[in-house]
Amino acid sequence: MTQPQPHRILYVGGSFGGMASIREFIRLFKEAEVPSTKQIEIFLIEPRAGFINLLGIPRAVIDVDFARKTYMNAEKYNINFSSVETSFPDVKEKILNAKCNEKLPENLKIHFIQGKCVSFVDDHTVDYQLEGDQATKVLKFDYCVFATGRRRKWPFDPVALTEDQYADEMKKSKAQVDAAQTITVIGGGALGIEIAGEVKETYPEKNVVLVHPHPFVPPEIYASKNFKDKLADGLESSGVELIFNTRIEKELENGDLITTDGRTLKSDLNMWCNYHKNNIEPLLPVFQDSIELDRSEVIVDNRLLMKDHKNIFCVGDVINARIIKTCGGAWHQGEHVAKSLFNILVKDKEEYDCIDIDNWPKGMTIVVGTHICITQWNNIDDGKIVFNDPLTLKYYQDYGCTEQRERLNIDH
């Protein structure tokens, strides 16, 4: 008798949304009241041989030892990968020979591909390449979870593929900060605020300037008045100089900045936190009708399904939901998708674990160094905020690295 073909789930991107979804699917599969006999294969395409806790980037760029703590190697995932496809033999050996404390059922196979998704061919096919190899390969799938995140300026979007490469990049970043007396952070979003706070706390003798085009921080449309006011107070009390209502036109070779109104801001090192772009290129041009091209965002419904497609889910920064984009938000979206996939593929029920986009919590936390933490619970009226909540401060002492390892079942 011919064995039925396994159902294939493709994950494109193994950061917060992707890894949370894979972990949740494993949990549901293992803890099902009636053990499933369905054959499931999960394929993860991810350029890095690990997971970077991007929450910790503000400190990682000036602390190499801490940077290593934020990099969680794939061989410590405690997943018995059925196969590893990579151009780097040492990576393959480490992952396949890793000791795992969590055994997978025989009918659940997980495959790791260290590479990038080049393009979608259609609803069930992608072309991909291994890192360091220009040859294009083809992968077929039944369902896909697209969780590619976004790009930023270096060093906030490291190009490293391994922990050692990542540490080398952060060492270079730290050396630049060490050599500068005046450091200018351009952009007053969460990243810019936290970068400025970390640098000033670590180097109190240096001049740290935050330049922002608006009269308040952060620019997030769901940030409340109380939240903005408290963040500005926190930055100023920490010694960060704030320059609002100012846009930068040009950076000179010596680091000085020319503003759009003709002023010159003296600077030795500029940290650009005002740029990001979603990684949607693999979806183009095949799925361009399902994307808001001017915003580089994928149009999704409350099932997190891409517009006009019934088997491609999207989570995290790439979706067009008008919500506050956070690592935690991507995590929860990934879990929702895992539950939907479990219902469809294992329980044979087309039941989706939907999200309520209209009522998605308007909450976020931003820290200014290690001693100032402002959390917005909601933005009703002037906004309900909490200042220096002890549990949140404790969480951000290592930017959630300890908790992320526990939630992902990653060895310390």
N, C-alpha and C positions, 0 to 999 in steps of 0.2 A: 504493500500500500504506500502510495506517495505521501510523504510528510508535508503538511501545510507549510507554506512559506512564512517565516517570522514577520511580524509587524515591525516596521522600521521607523524609529523616531530620530530625526536629525536635529542636533543642537548646534547652531552657529553662534559661537561665543560662549566662553566659560567663565564669565565674571559673576557678579551678584545674581542677576536674573537667571542665567543659564545654570549655574551650579546649584542654586536653591531649588530650581525645578527638577533637576536630576535627582537630588537628594530626596525631595518629597516623593517623587515617583518610586524610588527604591523603597522608601518607608511604607508607602501604600501597598506596594506589591508584596513585600515581606509580611506585613501585618494584616493582610486580607483575612476575613473570617473564614472564607473557604479558599484554600490555596489554589492559585490559578494554574491551569495547564497551558495557558496561552504562551506562545513563543514570542518573546519581545527582544528586539535588538536596539540599543541606543548607540548612536554615533555622535561623538563630540568633536567638532572642528574648532581648534583653538591654537593661535600662534605660539603662545607661551607654554613652557613646560611647568606651568603652575598657575596660581591665582594670586593676584596682588590686591590687598585690601586698600583700595584707592582712597578710602577715608583718611588713611594715614599719610598720604602724599605731602601735606603741609609740613610735617616734621621730617619725613624721610629725605626730603631734598637738602636738609642740613644736618642729618644724623645718620651716618652709614649703618651703625649697629642697629638702630631702630628700623631702618629700611629693610634689613634682612628679616626682621620679625614680621614685616608686612608681606613678605613673599612666602607663599605657602606652596611648596613643591608638590608636583603631581604624584610622586612616589609616596607621599604621606597622606594621600586622600583616603586611604583605607577602602579602596575600591579594587576588587579583583578584575582588572581589565582583561578582557578576552583577547584583545590584540592591541598593539601599539604601532602606529605608522608614523615614522619620523625619519628625517635625514641624518639624525645624530645617534649613532649606535650607543653612546653612553647613556643618553636619555632613555632609550628603549630598554636597556639592561636594568637601569635603576627602577623603572616603573614595573616591569614584568617580574623582577625579583624582590619587590617590596613585600614586607610582611603585613598582612591585613588582618584586622580584628573583626571584620564584618564579612561574612560569607554570603555570596549571592546564590539564589536558587539557580538550578541548572538551566531553567528556561528563561532566564534574564541575562542577556549578554550585553556588555558595555565595551565599546571600542573607542580608543583615544587616537585622534589624528592631529599631530602637531603641524598645522598648516593654516591656510586661509581659504575661505570660500571666494572663488573668483567671480562666479556669476551663476544665477539661476538660469537653467535652460527652459524649464517649464515648471508646473506645479509639483512635479515629483522627481526632478533631476537637478543636480548642481554639478558644476565644474569646480574642482579645487586643486590647489598646489601645496605641496609640502614646503615648509620653510627651508630655504637654501636650495630649492629645486624648481626649475622653470617648467618641468613637464606637467601637463594638465591631465588630471584624472577625473573620472565620472563616478558619482554616487547616486543611487536611487533611494527614495524614501517614501513613506506613506504620509507622515506628519512631520512638520518642521517647527522648531521654536527659534525664532530669529532674535538674538540678544547680543548685538554687536557693540552697543554703547556708542561713545563719541570720542573724537580726537580733540586734543588740546595742544598748546605750544609746549615744546620741551622746556624744562624737565618734567612737567606735570603729566605728560603722556609718554612714559619711557618706551624706547624701542627694544629694550632687552627681551630676550627669549628665555633666559635662565636667571637664577638667583645671583650668580657671580657677575653676570653682565649688568644686572640691575644695580648691584652694589657699586660697580665701577661707574655707572652713570651718576648715581647719587654722590659718589666721591667727587666727581667733576663739578657737580652742582654746588656742593659744600665749599669746594675750593674757590669758586667764583664769589660766593658770599663772604668767605674769609678775607678775600683780597679787596673787598669794596668797603668804603666808609659810608657812602650814601646809597641806599637800596630803595628803588622805586618800584612799587607794585602797581601795575596798571589794571584796573578793573576791581570793582567793589562787590562782586558776588561772594558767595560762601567761600569759594576757594581763595579769592584775593584777601578776604578778611582774615581767614585762618592762616594764610601764608604770612601776612603782615604781623599778626599776633605772635606766631612762633618765632619769626626772625627777631623781633624786638625783644622777646623774653630771653632768647638764647644769646643775643648780642646787644645788651642794653646800651653799650657805648656807641653803637652805630646809629646813624640817622635812617629811620624807616619812614617812607612816605607812601601814602595810598592815594592814587589819583583816580577819580571816578567822574563820569560825565553827568551824573544826576546829583540833585541836592541831598541825597540820602543813600544809605546802604541798608540792605542789599537791593538790587533792582527788581527782584522777584515780585510779580504783580500781586501775589497773595500774601506778601509780607505786611504785617499791620504796623500802624504808627508806633505803638509801644515797642514793638520788636526793633524797628529801625532806630528809634531814639536810644534804646538801651545798648544796641550794638555800637552806635557812634560814641556813646559815653564810655563803653568798654575799651574801644580803640584809643580814644584820647587819654584815658586814665592809665593805659599801658605805655603811653609815650609815642604812639604812632601819630605822625602828622597827617591830617586829612586835607586834601585839596579837592573840593567838589566843583561841579559845573565846569569841568575841564576835559577837553578832548585832546589827544595827542595826534599831531599831523606827521611828525617825522622823528626818528631816532638818529642822532649823530654818531660818528665813529667813536667818539670819546665817551658815549653813553648819555650825553645831555639830550633832553627832550624838547622839541619845539611844539608848542600848543597851536591849536587852530586859530587862536587870536593873537599869535605872534610872540608869546612869551617864551623864554628859555628856562627850563627847569634843570638845575644842575643834578647830575646823577652819575654814579660809577657803574651801577648794575641795574638793569631793568628786568623785572619778572612780569611777563605778559600773561595776565589771567582774564583777558577780555575776549578770548577767542575759543570757540568750540564748534565742531561740526559733526553731525551724526554720521555713522558709518553705514550708509544705505547703498553704497555703490554696487554691491552684489545683486541688488534687486532691480537694477536698471540695465537695459531699457525695458526688460520683459514686463515688469510690474509697475511701470511709471504711472499708469492710470489709478493706482492704489496709493499714491504718495503725494503729499503736499510738497511739491518740488521747491517752492520758495522758502519753506521752513526745514526741508530735508527730514520730514517726519512721515511715518507710515500711518495711514488712516486705518484705525481699528474700531471695532464695536465693543460692547460691554463683555463679550466673550474673549476679547483680545485677539480676535481673528482679523487678519488683514482684509480690507475691503475687497469684496467679490471673490474671495477664496475661502474654502471650507477646511483647509488642512494646514494653513500656515499661520502660526501664532507669532505675535511680536510683543516683547516686553522691554521695559526700561526706558532709557533716554530716547530711543528711536520712535516711540509712539506719539501720536498727535494729541493725546489727552491733555486738556488744560488743567494740569495738576502740578504740584511742586515735584520736580524730578529729584529723587534721592536714591541712594544705594538701598536703603530700607524699602523704599517703594518698589524698586525693581525686584527685590527679594520676594516680597509678598505677591507681586504679579506672577513671578515664576512658580510659586506654590499654587496659585489659582489654576494656572495652565496645566500643571502636573495632575491636579485632581480631575480636570476635564479629560485629559488624555487617559487617565486610569479608567474613568467611567466609560469612555468610548471603546478603548482597545481591550480592556480586561473584563469589564462588566457587561459589554455589548449594549450599553445604554447611551444614547446621544443626549447626555445631560452635561451641561456646561456649568462650571463654577464661575459665575459672572462677577464682575466688579461693578460697583456703583460709582461711575466716574463723576457724576454730578455732585455726589456727596463724599468724594474722596477727602480724607482729613487734610485740613490746611495747617499741618504741623511740620515743624522743622527745628533743628538745633544747630547753632553755630557757636564755636568756641573761639576765644581770643587768648591764646596761650593755654597754660595748664590750670589757671586759677579763675578764669572767667568763662561762664557757660550760660548762654541765653537760649531758652526753649520757647517757641510759640506753640501754644496748644490749639488756638484758632485765631481767625482774623475778624471775629465779630466785633462791631463797633471799632474801638481803638485796639482791640486784640487782647487776648488773655495770654500772658507770658509768665514764665517761671525763671527766676534768676538763681544760678548756682545750686540747682537741685543736686543733692549729694550723690544720688545713684547715677545721674547723668554725668556728673563730674568724674566719678569713678570710672565709668565706661570710657570716657574720652582720655583718661590717663594714657591709654595705649591705642586710642582711636578704634576701640572695639576689636582689636586683634584677638584677645583672649576669647571673647564671645563668638567671633566668627569661626575660630578653630573648633570650638565646641559644637556649634550648630552644623558645621560641615563635617564633623567627625574627623578632623585633621589632627594628626599627631603633632605634639609640641616639639 
